[in-house]
Amino acid sequence: MSFDLDALRSFVALSVELHFGRTAAKIHLSQPALSKQIKRLEAELGGRLFDRTTGHVALTPAGEALKERARLLIGDVAALESFGRQAMRGEVGNLRIGFGIAAVNDLLPRAVIAFRKTYPNVLLEMYDMPTRKQIEALQDGSIDLGFVRLPVSSPLIETKRLLKEELLIVVAAAKFKEREVPLLSLRDEPFVLLARSTFSTLYQHALSICATAGFAPNVVQEVQEPFTVLNLVRAGLGVSLVPSALRRMRVPGIKFFPTNMPAAAWRIGMAWRKDRRSVVHRFAETVQSVNVASPRSSITQI
């Protein structure tokens, strides 16, 4: 048996008014149509819900028993309908976001704050992972949106360009007193880089920049954490090439210098599957509005 929700709503309304004429007017039905709905519901349940006499309508014991449960069910249906409409508009649900190295320094946190104010019923789940892992997760549906290194070559994925990032030289301030440190001048120095096993794209980019400058770096140490790279450089273990956003870590005793090489730069963008739901587009719109409001914001993604 499947309940006719319209008939159930009519039953609830009639159980309150206990008058066919007033109830019909209240729910915008003709009185004969209301009577048919009640009779059909009674037939489905196998008994009377109302005692009807001339000028008098009263609930039967079965009607009394059904009344409160029917009210709760109608309320649940209304709540479900409202939730469904909000979900279609991207106002409820959960959103799984991938982002890169050591957290996105400025844009993502501000976007998250703005999004939560506007859509408090959306649960945000954050996953720190490099671009390669994000693309895989987007394709298999493990995440909904990522902040990735562009370009992305996948017919399933749509992207939106946001910002530019670049590799910077980082050296120990105690050893390097110069106002400028050309990359080629570091050809005989030991290098400390983020591990190829985790940050393969960044690692290869660093090697490529050194090759363009005219040498192959002597990599003496690979590490898993950006903060560790900076501290090992400060301790004098070597020099490094790191994304410019790492300057925000405020590690003392180190200096950053530009490579002055166009090839050191790359683009950062958002990426999502083309078939994703509305909540993804709502978050993407928020990121874009925050980015436009602060064009100097910096975000790092490898």
Buried (B, 14 or more C-beta within 10 A) or exposed (E): EEEEEBBBBBBBBBBEBEBBEBBBBBBEBEEEBBBBBBBBBBEEBEEBBBEEEEEEBEBBEBBEEBBEEBBEBBEEEEEEEEBEEBBEEBBBBEBBBBBBBBBBBBBBBBBBEBBBEEBEEBEBEBBEBBBBBBBBBBEEEBBBBBBBBBEBEBEEBBBBEBBEBBBBBBBBEEEBEEEEBEBEBBBEBBBBBBBBEBBBBBBEBBBEBBEBBEEEBEBEBBBEEBEEBBBBBBEEBBBBBBBBBBBEBEBEEBBBBBBEEEBBEBBBBBBBBEEBBBBBBBBBBBBBEBBEEEEEBBBBBB
